[in-house]
Amino acid sequence: MASYEALCVGSFIKRFNLELFIIIDAYDLPVTFHFKEL
């Protein structure tokens, strides 16, 4: 039972990290373009 809960938590964290990475990536694009212009 504990391993099943750990699997669910790991899957949730994995999905959350993926969404967080996409959000960071979206915010990071203008910064990257800004530094390329400099």
Secondary structure, 3 states (H helix, E strand, C coil): CHHHHHHHHHHHHHHHHHHHHHHHHHHHHHHHHHHHHC
